[in-house]
């Protein structure tokens, strides 16, 4: 975690080097020197990532780097806070003491001492940091980096898996070179399983040559080639140091040519490793095999069929826990029941069982301790080719691909709505984050505030017990998920803002802070603000120039963003269930463009709104209330993908939409509600939007009959009607050639669903909520017809009202 937090700090330092605050720029040279020195230490963190848990000296160095980095960050952030407040006349009265220069002498001296020790490690190549380590077994057939905890343990539950893999290796008659990927989340024992098979005597006899290489997340093609050549005992004529990668690949190819071989590529993180080496593996139709292990399924070549590792069952989990916790001893009868519950909570994950069992083995084997264990157990790096939200989504998908995060709910466009993680993984994350002072979770089991924690998460049941020191500047994030009375925060919000002056994240969930809203204006480092409000007009303090995300939950809320909004150039997301008002014409001297704004929900659109939207050209999601009969031309919003429009009729007439070419060109999701008086024929405009994938028509009066046409809705995947007055729908299957989901809610007058809908080859589901009896019957008939044609994949879901 220190790796990502240091990256975050380094990015902030670079911003300060290029800022326009005169008081900060006076210290530009100091800040630049700090940036360079910490950059060197960051490189060491990267190089030592795999060694820090194996060698105490390296681990201690990492801890020292963490401390000095945090100290430097506190000093710099405190200096910036005073500089910003002094430059802002409205905050001068709240500035404490005399403005002092940046004092980094002590920190720089500490960095110098650490750097000296790091240089010694590099110069002497100690602990093989930055050097590939190859360990050969006595028979020369194994090349491995030091084994993990899970790999050092006995192979409980892997016998059946091993038999399956051996059958894939030698039991099939296919002579072509075959790739066998072993895929599963971290901790399942993939490497342990493969090594068991690799070292099996029958496998050693069957394959003339065996070679092993550990790939890992960061690899060099040359290192992979050398490790395979070494473990396979292939002779290299001449000096290998004089050979390039191509020549080494040719040596490996010649050494394998004509021989039946087994090569293991352990811990592959991306398909590039396979692409780099595959030409070095000859296909002689002699039954040679290559095995992968990976956490990610996307590394599997197209022609290969992955073998997915399963979890241990409850009996296997308990057997493994006993072996680790008691070694050669037996479990006392009084701990059997508790031990089985602990093993069950590990969810069948071998690594998790070994970690917990290791903890139990080192403590007193008593019921009290075991019951305690049973019960208690800005960090996105910039990518110049992607926006932060895209990088964050990549991170999330990476975790999902590794099976560390599970998708709970998806949206209508297939996007991820909510996720969850395994309980044990959550506990491990909490424990690790507390070890590194990354996050403290204050709960009924632990509600003592630690002075060195930088992020606090407060359980609702203990928020009234929370006591803060007079000042805790190290705290950067404060999360509360309280559902209790707001009186606590009305009384203490000012105290929180004074105690945590360097806060970047303040998330108060359902806490109403509107009566104390002005108290947060001195939190000038704030990037994320979330709170609850009800029935009030709000104006966010103009001092929050670093704010990136503003979320206001509640009802009847009006957020008035004055001219100062045009100075909040870092703003990325504004969410509210109420209304957002933005001045259309900025004052002189104000920036005219909010380049970073990605999302705005609740914006009032009046006549002439195009002028304000042209200053938000990077919008990707817009939810707005239309207060004019004419929908604006938005073709300049080339990045907009999601548009949600609610029409509020304020004058006579109906809303009129522009031609399709005046809509955002990359629009994928369109939601329209309260469109009273608009005829169905107007929907032809939406049908011509060439990238539209999701269309939702809600709470509208469009008339009784909808006739669709060919050549429209060519990419539409999701169609939803809610509370419409439609009675008859005439369409054909080729009018919606890619439709996957059809959702009809409270369309009581619709008599039937067109039978041709069932002939759409891509259709996966029809969902009806509170339909007419005849519409429900027509859906069932469509399903019956499709089943008669052999299509059993179409799902029909009908939610009918309960009978009185």
N, C-alpha and C positions, 0 to 999 in steps of 0.2 A: 504493500500500500504506500510505503514511503516513496516508491518509484513514481507513481502517478501524482502524489501530492507535490513532489519536487518539480515535476514537469509543469504543474499548475503554477507554482511559485515562479519558475523561470519565465513562463509566459507573461506573468504580471510584471516582472522586472523589465522585460523588453518593452511592455506598454509604457512603463514609467520613463524609460530612456527616451521614448518618442512622444511624451505627453507635452501639453502646452502650459502647464502650471509653472510659473516662474520660480516659486519657492522650491518646487521639486527639482527643477532643472539645474538649480545651483549645485545639487549633489549628484549630478549626472555621472561624473567620473567614479565616485564611490559605488554607485549602483551598478555601473558597467563592470567594475572590478569584481564585485560580488557575483554578478551574473557569470563571469568567466570562471571564477574559482568553483562555484557550485556546479557549473557545467562539467568540469573535470570530475568532480565527485559523482555526478549523475552517471557518467560513463563507467565509473567503477561499480556503481550499483548494478548496472546492466551486465557487466562482465562477471560479477560475483553472484549473480542470481541463483545459480545452481549449487554454489559452494557455501553460502552463508549459513545454512543449517547443518553443515557437516563439520565446520571448523569454528571453534569458539572465538578465535581471534578475528576471523572475518565477520562473524555475527556481531561481535562487540564493536567493530568498526562501523558496521551498518547502523547499529544503535547510536553511536556517536554522531554519525552523519544526520540521522533523524533529529537528534536533539539540537544540533547546531543549525540545521535548516529551519526548525521551528522557531528557534531564538531569533534568527535573522528575519524570518517572516514577521514575527511580532514587532520587532524594532522598526522595520520598514513600514508595515501597515499603520503603526501608531504615528510615525512621522508623517505619512500621507494624510491620515485623518486630521492632524493638526494643521497641515498645510492647506487642505481643502476648506476647513472651517474658518481659517484666518482669511482666506480669499473670498469667502462668502459673507457679506456684510450682515445678513440676517442671523448668522451664527457667531458673530464676534463675541457677543456677551457670554456665550456658552463655552468659549475657549478657555482651557485651564492654563494658567501660568504663562510664562513668556515662551514664544516659539524658539525652539532650540534646533541646532543643526543635526543632521543625521550622524549618529555615533555608532560606527561599526567596528571600531578598533579591536575590542575584545573578541567579537565574533570572528573577525578576520584572523586573529592570532590563533583561535581554536581551529579554524579551517586549515591554517598553515601546518599545525601539528598533525592533524589527520592526514593531510596531503603528503607529508613526509613519510608516514607509515604506509600509505597506499603506494607511493613511489617505490618503496623497498620491496613490496610484494610484486609489483610489475617487473622491476629490474632483476630480481632473483627468480622470477617465474614461480613463485611459491603457490602451493595448493592447486597448481595447474590451471590457474585463472587465465582464461583466454587461450588455453592449450587443450586440444582434444586428448582425452585420456582413454587408452585402450587397455582393457584388462583381459589377458589370455588365460584360459583355464589350463590345467595340466596337460590336456590332450590337444590344446591349440585350436579348439573348435568354438570358442565363445568370445565375442568382442562386445564388451558392455561398459557403459558408464556405471558408476556406483548404484547399487540397487536401492529401490524405495522400501518403505516400511512394509507395504503389502507384499513385496516380492520376497522378503526375508522369512515370511511365515509359511507354515505348512499349507498344503493345497486342499483345504476343506471345501467340498462342494464342486471341485473342478474335474473330478474323474470322468464324469459323463461328458463334460465339455471337451476334455482332452480326447476322448474316444471319437467324438464327432469330427474334431479337427484332423486326427490321424486318418480317419476314413476318407476325408477330403484330399489328404496328401497322397495316400498310397492305395486306397480302396477303389478308386475310379480307374477305368480303362483308358481314359482320355490321355493321349500322348503329347498333345500340344502343350506348350508352356502355359501354365495357369497361375493366375494371381488370386490369392485367398486373403481378403481383408477381414480382420477381426475388429469390430467396431463396438464401442460402448463408452459410457461416461468414466471419468477419472475415478480410480479406486475400486473398480470391479475386478481387477486382477488380470487384465489382458496380457501384460508382459509375463506375469507368473505362469499363466496358462501356456503361452507360446514357448517359454523356456522349458516347461515340463515336457512338451511335445518335442522340442528341438533336441533335448538331451536324452530322450527315450532311446534305449539300445537298438530297438528295431528300426527307428528312424535313422540312427547313425549308420546302421548296416545298409539300409535301403538306398541312401543317397551317398554318392561317391565324394561329393564336396558339400560342406556346409559353411555358410558365412553369415555373420550378424553385424548390423550397424545400428546405432542409435541416431535417429535423425534430429528430433527435437524441433522446437519452434524456429530457432535460428540455426542454420546449418551452412556449411561450405561444401560444395560439390567435391572438392579435392579431399576433404576430411572423410567424407562418406566412402569414396573410392579406396582410400588408403586403409580404412578400418575393415572393409570387406576383404581386400587383398591380404591383410594381415591375419584375420581370423580364419580365412579359407586356406591359408598357408600356400598362396600362389607366389611363386618366385618372381622377383623383379630383377631383371638383368640391367645392371648399370645403377646410377644414382637416381633414386626417385625424386630427390630435391631438384634435379635438372629437368624433370619431365613436367609438361603442362597437363591440364585436365584431360584433353583429348587423348594424349598418349597414355595416361593412366587408364582411361576407359578402354583403350585398345588392348592393354595388358590384361585387364580383367576379362575382356571378351575372349581373348585367346586362351586364357587359363581355364575358362568354363567350357569352351568349345568342345563338343563331342562327349562331355561328361554329364551324368545325371546330378543335378545340384539342387540344394535348398538354400535360399537366401532369405533372411529375416530383416525387414526394415521396420524397426521399432519406433513408435511414437511419431508418426507422420502428422504434420499439422496442415500441410497444403499439398495440392496435387503436383506442385512444381518439383518436389523431390523425386517423384516417380518419373516425371518427364525428363529430368536431368540424367537419370541413370538407365532408363529402359533400353536404350540402344546398346548398352554394355552387356545385356543378358541375351545370349544366343537362344534361338528356338530350334532345337534339333529333333523335335518330336520324340523325345526319350523319357517323358514324364517328369521333367524338371518343374519345380514349384517355387513361387515367391510368396511370402507371407507379409502382410502389413499388420500393424496395430495402430489404431487411431481413435481419437475421441469424436471425430467428425465424419459423417457419411459422405460429404461432398469431395473427399479425397479419393473415393473409390473409382477406378477406371470404368468406363462404360460397359466393358465386356465382362466385368467381374461381379460375382454375387457375394455380398458381405455376409459374414456370420456375426449376428448380434449377441453380445454377451448378456446373460440374464443375471438377475439378482439371486442371492441365496434365499432358500426358504427358511422358515422359523427354526427348524431343527438344526440345519446347517449353520445358521447364525449363532445359535447357542453353543454348538460344538466349537466353533472358532473362538468365541469369546472365552469359553472355559480354557482352551489351550493356551491362549495368551495370558489370561489373568492368573491362572494357577500353575502354568507350566506342567510339571509332572505330578502335581498334587491333584486331589479331587475337590470338587466344590462342596463346602459344608451344606448340610440339608437346609439350614435356616436362610441361606442365600439363594437357593435354587429358584424360588418363585420371583424374587426381585430381579435376579440375573436374567431370567428369561424375558421379563418385561423390558429390561434395558436392551437386550439383543433385538427384541421385536421392534423397538423404537428406532433402531439403526436402519430399518427399512431394507435389509438384505444387502447393504453396501459393505463389502469386505474391508475397505480402507477405514470407513467410519467405525466398524466394529473393532478393528485393531487399535485405533486411536483411543476409543473409550476403554477398551480392555487394558491398554497400556496405562491409562490413568488409574484404573481400579487396582492394577497390580502393584502400583507404587504407594497405595494408601492402605490404611487399616481395613482389613476384610471384616467389616461390621455391618449390621443392618442399617445403622444410622447413616453411615457414609454412603452406602449403596443407594439408599432411598433418596438421599440428597442428590446424587448423580442422576437418578431416574427422573427427578422432578425439575432439575434446574439447567440440566445441561443446555467539484470543478474539475471533475477528475477525467474529463474527456479530452484527449489530445487532439490538437488541431490538425486537420488534413487540408492542405491548400486546395485540393480538388473537390472537396465536399464541404457542405455547411455542417455545423455542429450537430444538428438534429439527425442528419444522415449518418454521421460517424457514430452517434449514440445508438441508432437503429442497427448499424453493423455490429456493434458490441453486443446488443441484445440478441440478435440472430446468431451470433457466434456462441453465446451461452446456451441458446436453445438447441443449436446443432450438436453441442457437446452433452446434451441431456442434463445440464446443470439447472436450467430454468425450463419450466413446463408452461405452455400456453393454456390459459383457463378459458378465455373468451375472445372471439374474433369479431370484427366489425363487418358491416355489409360489403365492404370492398376487399375482405380477406385480411385486412390489417389486424395487428394485435391490439386488443383492448386491455386485457389484464393477464398477468402471469403469476406464477407461484413457484416456490422452491421447496425442496424436501425439508421437513422439520429439522433433520439432523444437520443438513448443510447450513441452515439458518443458525443453528446453535454454534456450529464451528466458525461461521463467519463472525458472529458476535464475540466469541472468545478470542479469535485472532485480532479483530478490530480493537478490542480492549487491551490486548498485549502491546499493540503498537500505538496506543493512545489515539486511535483513529475515531472511535465512537464509543460513548458510554450509554448503555441502555438502562435507564433508571426505572425499576419495576418494584412490585411489592416484595421481591426477594432481595433487592439491592437498591436502596434509595439514598445512599450516602454519596454526595457529590465529590468527585476527585478533582483536585485543583489543576491537574495536568492534562485533563481531557479537552479535546478541541471540538467535539461534536456531541450534542446531548439529544437523546430521544426519551421523552417523558411518557410513562404509562399513565393513563387517565386516573387510575385508582390511587396514585400517590402524589398527584400534582399539588394537592393542598399541603403535603408534608415537605415540599421542596424548600430548601433554604440556600441562599446564595451568599458567597463572600461579597465584600464591598466592591470588589473589582475582579473580574475574571477575563482579562483581555485575550487569553488564548482561545476562548470559545468562538468558533466560526459558524457553527450551525446549531439551531435550536428548533427541535420538532416537538410538537404536542398534538396528540390525537384525542384530547379530552372532550367528553360529552357532558361535563359537569357545568355547574353554574359559572357564568362569565364574571361574577363579582371578583374572583381572585385576580383576573387579569386587568379589570378596570382599576384595581387598587395597586397592582404591581407592575404594569407594563412599563411605566417610566423607570422603575427600579431595574427591570430587565434590560432596558435600552442603555441605562447607565452602567450596569455591571458588565454587559457584553458589547462594548463599544465597537468591536471589530467584526461584528456579525456580517456574514455574507448571505446566510440562509435563515429566514424566519418563517416557519410554517406553523400556523396556529389552528389549522383545520376549522373546527366549528366554533372557535372563540371569537366573539364579537368585540372588536377593539375600536369601533368607530368613535366612542366617547374619548378615546385617548390616542386617536390616529396621529395627531400632531407630534406626539412624543417620539416617534421613530425618525424624525427628520435628521437627527444627528448620526444616524447609522449610514454614513456616506459610502461604506463598502458594500452595502446590501445589493445583492444580485437577484435574489428570489424572495418574494413576499406573498404569503397566502394567509387569508383570514376570512372571517364570516361577517356579514353585515345585513341589516334589515331596515328597509324603508328610509334610507338616508341618502343625501347627496354628498359625494366624496370628491376631494381633490388631492391626489397624491402629492406629498411634499416635493417641491422642485429640486431639493438638494440631493435627491436619490438619482444622481447622474449615472451610476453604474448599474441601475436596475435593468434586468433582462427579462424577468418573468413576473407578472402581476396577476394573481388569481383572487377574485372576490366571489365567495359563495354566499348565497342568500337570495332574498326576493325584494322586489321593489327598490332596487338599488340603481342609482344614477351616478356614474363616474364621469366627472367633468375634468377633462385633461386640458388645461389652459395652454397659453402660448409656450410655457416651459416644456411642453411635450416635445417640441422641436429641438430642444437641447438634450433630450434623453436618447441620444443616438445609438445607445447599446440595447435599447428595448427590442425584445424578440417576440414575446408572447403576452397578450392581454386577454384574459378570460373573465367573463362575468355572466351571470344569469339575468342581469338587468340591462341597462343601456349605457353605452359609451358615447360621449360627445367630444369631438375634436374640433378646434377652431380651423376654419377653412383657409384663412389668410394669415400666415405668421407675420409678426412684427419685423421691422427691419433689424438686421443684425443676427437673426436666428437662422440656423441651418434649415434648409428647405426640404431635406430628404431624410427619411428613416430607412436607410438601406438594409438594416438588420431585422426589421420587423417581418416576422413570418406568419403570425396568427393574430387575428383580432376578432373577438366574439362579442356581439351586442352593439355594433356600430349603427348609428342612425344615418340613413342615406336620404338626403334631401336633394332638391333640384340643384344642380351644379356640383354634385359630390365628386365628379370626375377630377376636379382640380385638386382635392385633398388626396385622392387615391393615387394620382400620378406621382405623389411623393412617397409612396409605399410600394414601389414596383416589384419588390421581392416577396410580396405576400404569397403564401401557399395555402392558407385557409382563411376564409372570410365568412362570418356569420353576421347577418345584418337585418335591419328592419327598414323596409322601403316606405318612405313617406311621400312618394310622388307616384303619379300614374305612369310615368315613363321610366322604364328600367335603363340604367346608364350603359353606355358602350364601354366595355371593359377589356377590349382586345389587347390593350397595352399591358395587362397583368399576365405576362407570358409564363410565370411560374405557378400561377394559381391552379390548384388541383381540386380543392373542395370549396363549394359555394352553397351557403344555406341562406335562403331569402324568405322572410316573413313579410307579407304585404299588409300594411295598415292603411286602410282607405281613409283619406282625409279630404278628398274632393270628389265630385261626381265623375262618373266614368269608370273604366276598368284599366287594369295595368296592361301596358303594351310593351312587348319585348322587341329588341332590335333583331336584325338578321343574324343568322348563325355565325357569320364571319366577324361579328362584333362582340362575340363572347370570348372569354379567355381561351386561347387556342389549345391549351393542354388540360382543360377541365376534365376531370374524371368522375367527380361525384357532385350531383346537383340535387338539392332538397328545396322544395317550394311548398309554402303553406299559406292558407287563407286567401287563395286566389279566387275570390267570388266574382262571378260574371265573365270569367275568361272561358271561351269555347274550347272544346277538345281539339279543334283544328289547329290551335296555337301550339299544341305539343309537337307538331311537325317541326317547329324550330329546334326543339331539343333533340329530336330524332336525327337531325343533320349535324349535330356536334360530333366530330369525327373520332374523338377520344373518350366519349362518355361511357362509363362502365356501370355507374350506379345512378338510378333516378328514383326519387321519393316524392310523391304528391300527397300532401297531408291536409286534412281539414278544409277542403275546398269544394266549391260548387261549380263544376265544369259542364254540367248538362248530363242528360240520361244516356247518351250513346257515343261510343268511341270506335271509329273506323281507322285502323292503321293501314299503312302503305308499304309497299316493297321499297328497299333501298334506304331505309331509316333504321336507327338503333343498331347499327352493324356491330358495335362492340359492347353493347349493353349486357351485363352479367347479372345485375340485381335490379329488380323492379318491385316497388312497394306502393300500395294504395292504402290510405288510412282515412276513414270517415269521409268518403266521397259519395256523391249522389248518383253514381253511375248505375245504370240498369242493364244495359246491353253492351257487349264488347265483341266486335267483329274483327278477327285477325287471322293470320296464317302462320305456319311454323317458320317460314322464311322471312317473316317480318322481324323476328328476334333470333337471328341465327346463332348467337352465343349465350343466350340466357341460361343462367344456372339456378337462380333462386327467384321465386315469385311469392310475394307476401301480400296478403289481402286482409286488412283489419277493419272491422266495423263498417264494411260496405254492405249494409243490410239490404239494399235494393237490387244488388247484382243478382240476376236470376241464375246464371250459369257461367262456368269457365269454358271458354272455347275449346272444343275437343282437339283442335289442331295444336294447342299448346303442348299436349302430351307427345307430339311428334318431333319436338325440338330435341335434337340428339344430345345437346349439352345439358339439358335440364336435370337437376339433381333433387330439387325439393319444391313442393308447393305447400305453403303454410297459410291456413285460414283461421282467423280469430273472429268469433261472433258472426258467422256468415248466415245467409238465408238457408233454409233446409235444402232448397233446390240447388244452390251453389255447392253445398257440401256434398250432395249426391253426385253432382257432375264431376267433382274432384275424385270421388271414389271410382266412378266409371272410367275416368282417364287412367287411373292406376290399374284397374282390372284389364283394360285394353292393352296397356303396355306389358303387363305380366303375360298375357296371352301371346304377345309378340316376342317373349323371351327377355324383356327388359325388367329385371327385378331390382334395379338400382334406384328407381324413382321413389322418393319418400313423400308421403302425404301426411301432414299434421293438421288436425282439426281441433280447435279449442272452442267448444260451443258453450253458451251460457247455461248455468245450472237452472233446472226447472224449479219454478216456485212451488 
